[in-house]
Amino acid sequence: MTAADAHEAHHTTQEHQHGEGCGHETVQHGDHVDYLHDGHKHALHGDHYDEH
């Protein structure tokens, strides 16, 4: 998966809300937090989560 593909692949916030107590491990990634989810990282981006 290229960086461009990773930015395009996403899950909506309606599918799952990451946050405190959501059950997913967090990883600080620069100025934001990624959430480990099913073997990959999600990062909040507007109304969806980008794959990192």
C-alpha positions in Angstrom: 0.0 0.0 0.0 1.5 3.4 -1.0 1.1 6.5 1.2 -1.5 7.8 -1.2 -3.5 4.6 -0.9 -3.2 4.7 2.9 -4.7 8.2 2.9 -7.6 7.1 0.8 -8.4 3.9 2.8 -10.5 4.9 5.8 -13.2 3.9 8.2 -16.0 6.4 9.1 -16.5 7.6 12.7 -20.0 6.1 12.4 -18.4 2.6 12.2 -16.5 3.0 15.5 -15.5 5.9 17.7 -11.9 5.7 18.8 -11.1 7.5 22.1 -10.5 7.0 25.8 -11.9 3.6 26.8 -12.6 2.4 23.3 -10.5 -0.7 23.9 -7.7 0.0 21.3 -4.1 0.7 22.2 -2.9 4.3 21.4 0.3 5.4 19.8 1.5 9.0 19.8 2.3 9.9 16.2 3.6 13.5 15.9 0.8 15.9 16.7 -1.9 13.3 16.9 -2.7 9.8 18.3 -3.1 6.7 16.3 -5.2 3.8 17.4 -4.1 0.2 16.8 -7.0 -1.6 15.2 -6.9 -5.1 13.6 -3.2 -5.0 12.9 -3.0 -1.4 11.5 -3.2 2.1 12.8 -6.1 4.5 12.5 -5.8 8.3 12.8 -8.7 10.7 13.1 -9.1 12.9 10.0 -12.3 14.9 10.0 -15.3 12.5 9.9 -13.2 9.4 9.2 -10.0 7.6 10.2 -7.1 7.3 7.8 -5.0 4.1 7.7 -1.4 4.8 8.9 
